Amino acid sequence: MEKIIKSKRICGRPVHSYFTGVDKYLHLQKHCIYDITPPISENESLLIIVNSGKGLILINGVEFPFEKGTFAWLQSYHTFSIQAFADYPLEISVCVYDYPLSSFLVFEEPGSDVVASIIDATPVLYPQGDPLLKIQSLFDEFEKENECYDPGSSLIKVSILGQLSDIFVRKSLKYHLGQPKSERPLGWKVILYMSAHFSKDLTSENVASHFGSCVSDLNRELRNISGYNFAQILNRIRVNIASMALLYEGMPLSYVATHSGFPSETDFYRTFKKYMGITPLEYRSHILNKGDGIYRGMIMESTLMKILNHCYSSFSYPININNTAKSLYISESMVSDLVQKEFGISFKDITSLNRIRHAEALLLTTDLPILDIAINVGFNSSRSLSRVFRTIHGMTPGEYKALNKGGYSNDVQK
């Protein structure tokens, strides 16, 4: 007889916008948890690292240890709560990795093994040694850019989130391939199945049959671990997929509805408004126009995304518009026109901003000589770094370091 794995039941209906909101995109949050959070179900994705403390995180009815060094990537199909043990409060850093952001970072369709590692493997990792130090350094670097919302800082934050997600996928993939498949409760398996097959004609009857269960047991299990029944979970998954698709340039609403799994455009409008409180077009306008200084804009076409990816992954090398165009098999004029149209600045300016942001971090966190910093971030001499640095900041790197000695401060004397 097959062993039945029982889920841990959540207490109460899930809350939303606990860690998310328009004002929290590209902003590092720090929280201290002394007891237990309510059940949380966000419409966005979260990257979390535990800085100190000890406790548990309950995700879709399954408990995981949650202690210093734990690295978690939670998705919108996860309902979770975090509990700190007595005398071990949990201090955590949280970044919203909203789904539209992923389009800046992923340019090819992921392979089936990568999809499996994200969907099926554990959402909680326990890195040690150099991988943990790398993850912590990326969160620290993100925090140094926390209050900056200029194009250079915003795109550096996007790049950092991309690196964090890439580390998670690689580590999760390695874990997924190297470990025997973990047996999970019915509700856990059903929600992952729904998340992977949202565009198909899913019903509670055919999904229950797929897992050798009945509709009443299926809905009881789903309510226990998420607070929602089958239809509510499926609609939430599809609305979240649609909210991402709405931000792609030139994508018609009829296609968004079909892509997200809704049977008709009318059903899409009605369900979207029920769950989001506004229509799809109102949502698009709200996301694009709220949050002063945040990167928001319609998601770019793939060629521009490839240009940005090349620029931000190669900033420490002698990158220029010529070798970028050759690397991507496009013309220099296309590179120039696309960047100018989207950002209002040149390709060279974007590269310089990225290098200067990384130089700032090295100036404030290391004792490296200016020449070493210049070489590290892609300038060919300290004079080149100083010239660009003065143009952006109105001062030399040395003056900037002296002014901000010990880190960023609100009490710097002018």
N, C-alpha and C positions, 0 to 999 in steps of 0.2 A: 504494500500500500504506500502511495506517495506521501511523503511528509508534507504537512501543511505549515507553511511559514506564516506566523501571525504578524500583523502590522501593529505598531504603536498608535494609539488613537490620539488625535489632536483634541484640545479642549477649547471649544468655541469656534465661531465663524472667523475665517481669515480676514485680516486687515490689509489694506493696500496703501501704497505711497509711504511706507515706513522708512525705506531707504531711497526712494526714487521721487522724481519730480522734475519739472522743467528747469528749475534753478540748480539741480544737482548734476547735470551733465558735465563731464570733464571737470569734476570737483572732487577732491579726496575728502571723504568723511571719516571722522574718528568717533567711535562710540565706546562707552564702558557699560558692560552689562553685569549687574550685581545679582540678579535673580533669574527670571525667565521672561522672554519676550512672548507676546501673543502669537498665535499662528499668523504667518505672513505669506501672502501670495502676490508677487509683484508682476507688473506688465513688462518689466525690463529684465535684463540679465545683470548679475552682480559678480564682481571679483572681490574676494575677501581674503585677508591674511590676519591671523591671530598674532598679536604682538606680545601678549602675556596672558596668564591665567589658565584656568582648566575648567572644562565642562563638557557638554554634549550639544550636538545639533541634530534635530529630528527632521528628516527630509522624506516626504512622501511615505511616512509610516516607518522609516528605518532610522535607527540611531547610529551616529558616528561620533567617535571621540573628537573633541574640539579643544585644542590646547596650543601653546606657543609653537609657532612654525607651521600650523595647519594652513593649507592653501585651498580655497574652495571657489568653484565657479558654479553659481546657481542660475537656473533658467526660469522662464516664466511658467513652465509646467511643474515647477517645484513648489510645494507648500511646506514651509519650514518654521521651526521655532528654535531659539538658541537658549540654552540653560547654563548658567555659571554655577559651579560647585561652591558651597559655603567656604568663605575665606579665600577664594580664588577668583576674584572678579575677572571677567574677560575684557581685554582691551583689543579692539579690532579696527582695522582700516578697511574702508569699503569704497570701491569705484563702480559707478554705473557703466556697464558695457551695453549700451542700448543697441538694439538689433540693427537699425539703419547704419550705425557706425561700422558694422562689420563689412559693409560694402567698400569702405575705404581700404580695407586690409586684405580682402580675399578676392583674388582675380581669376581663379580657376575653380571649376567644380571640384569639390573635395572627393577623394576616392571613398569607396565603400568602407574601407577599414578606418578612415578618419571619422566618418559619420558614425560608425559603430562605437568608436572610442568616446565620442561626445555623448551620444544618446544612451548607450548601454553601460558604459563603465562608470565607476564611482565619481560623484561630483566633488569628492573631498580627497585631497592628496596630502601626503606627509613627507615633503622633500627634506633632505638633509645635506649638509656640506655645501659645496659650491652652488648647486642648484638653488638651495634656500637663500644663500647670500645674494645670488643674482636677483631672485624675486624681491627680496627685501630692498635691494639697491634701486630697483625699478620703482617700487612704491615710494621710496625716499625721493627719487628724482621727480616723480609726479608731484609730490608734495611741495617741492621747491618752486614748481610752476603754478601752484594752486590758485593764486590770486591774479594770475595773468591771463587775459583773454584776447590778446592780440593774435593775428593769424599765425605767427611763428610759434608762440607758446601753445596755442590750441592744437596745431598739427603735431607738435612734439608730444603732447599728451595722447593724441590719437596713436602715434607711433608706439608709445610706451604700452598702451592697452593692447596694441597688436602684438607686442613682444610677450606680454604676460599671457595672452590667450594662446600664442604659439607654444610657449613653454608648457602650458597646461595640456594642450592637445598632444604634444610629443610625449610628455610624461604619462598621460592617461593612455595613449596608444600603446606605449611600452608595457604599462601595467595590464592593459586589456589583452594583449597578445601573450603575455608571459604568465598569466594566472588562470587557473580553472574558473570557469564561469560561475559567479556567485549566484546562489539561489535566493530569490527575492520574493516578497509577498505578492499576492495577486494584484493588489491595487498599484504597486510600483510598476509591475510589468505592463499592466493595462494602460497607464498614463504614458509610458514610453512608447508603447505601440501606437497610441492615438497621436502622439507628437510626431512620429515618423510617417504616419499614413493619413494625415489630416485632409489631404486633397481627395481621398477616395470616398466612396459611398459607405461611410461607417454608420452602423446602427448599434444600439445596445445589444440587440439580439445576435447580430453576426459577430460582434466582438466577444460577447459572452461565450458563444459557441466555439470561437477560435481558441479560447482558454479553457474549454471544458467546464464552464460554469453556467449559471442561470442569471437572468436579468436582475432579479431581486437581490441575489448575493453580490453581484457585480456592483450595483448601485449602493448597497449597504457598505461595501468595502471602500468605495470611492469617497462616500460621505465621511467615513471614519478618518481618512487620511488627508482629505482636502477641504471638507465642508461643502462640496458640490457633488451633484449627481452627474451621470454620463453626459447628458445633453449640455449641461452648463460648462463642463470641462472642455468639451469639443468646441463649443462656441467661443470660449475664451482663447483657446489655442488658435482658432481660425481668425479671430479679431486681431490677435497679436501679430500674426503673419501678415494680415492685410495692412496693419498700421505701418509696417516696414515697407511694404510694396508701394504704399501711397506716396512715398518720398522719392521714388525714382522718376527721373525726367521722362516725359512722353509716354508714361504707362497709363492707358485708358482705364476708367473705373470698371468697365465691364470685364477687362482682363484681370484686374485686382480681385474681383469677386470670384471669378473662375479659378484663378491661381490659388486662392485661399480656401477653396473647397465648398463655397456656398452654392446652393443649387440654382439661385437666381440673383440678379442684381437687386431686386426688391427685398429679398431675404437678407442680403448683405447689408443694405442700408438700415433695415429695421434692427437687425441684431447688433450692428456696430453702434448705433445710437443708444441702444439699451445698455450695452456694457461700458461704453466710453462717455456717455452723456451728451455727445455731440455727433453731428453727421460726419461722414468721411471727409468731405471738403472743409468743414469747420475745423476738424482735427488737423488737417494739413496746414491750414492757415495759422492755427494756434501754435503748432510746433515750430513753424518757420519764423514767427514774429515775436515769440516770447523768449525771455532769457537774454538780457542785454549782454552783448559781447561774445556770446557763445557761437561756435562755428556754424550753426544750423544753416542749411540751404538745401535745395533740391540735390539729390544724390547724382553725382557726376557720371558722365558716360565713361566707359571702361578705359578708353585711351588715356584720359586725364588721370584716372586712378593709377594706371600703370606708370605714368610719368612721376606722380607724387611718391609712389612706392619706391621707384628707382632712386629718386632724390633723397628720401629719408633713410633708406637702407645703405646708402653709399656716401653719406656726407663727409666721412673722414678721408675719403679718397679724392684725387684730383678730378672731381666730376664737373662737367660743363654741359652746355646745351648740345654741343657737337657729339660728344661721346654718348650722351643720353639718347639722342635721336638715332644714332647708329645701333645702340644696344636694343632699342625698341623697334627698329626697322621702320621708322617714320621720318618725315622731314623736320628740319630745324624750325621751319616756319610754322608747322603744325604745333610743335612743342610751345613755341613762343606765343602763338595766338590763343591756344587753349588756356594757358596759365594766365595770360593777361586778361582774357575775358572773364575768367572765374574769380580771380583774386585782385585784379587791378595793379599787379606788380609783375616784375620780370622773373624769369626762371632764376637768374643770378641772384635777385633779391631774396627769393624763397630759400635758396641754398645758403646764402649769407645769414639770414635770420636763424635758420636751423643750427648752423655752426656756432653762432654767437650764444644761443640759448645753452648749448652744451658747454661752451667756454665759461659761461657764468657759473654753471654748476661746479666745474673743476676749480674755478677761482675761489669759490667759497667753501669747498669741501676738501681741497688738497693743498699741499705746499709745493706743487710742481712749478718750475720756472715758467715764465711766460712763453718762452720758445717751445718748451715741451707741450704746453697746452695748445699752442697754435698748431703744431704738427698733429696732435691728437685729434683735433676737430677739423682738420682738412686744409688749413692755411699753409702756405709754403715758407712763411717767415713770421717772426714776431711783429715786424713792421706792417705786414698785410693785416694781421689780426687787429693791431692797434688802430689802423686806419678805419677799418669797418666798424670796430667797436666804438670809436669816437663819433662816427657818423650816426650810430643808433643811440648811444647813451650820452653823448656830449662830454665824455671823459675817457681817459685811458683805462685799460684793464687794471693797472696797478692802483689807480685812483678809485676805481669801482670796488676793488677788493678791500682797500683801506676804509672806504665809506661803509661797507657792509660787513666788516670783520666780525666773525662769529656767527654769520648767517643773516638772513633777512630780518629786519627789525622795523617796528613802527615808531621807534624812538630815536632814529638817526638824527643827529644834529646837522642841519643844513649849513 
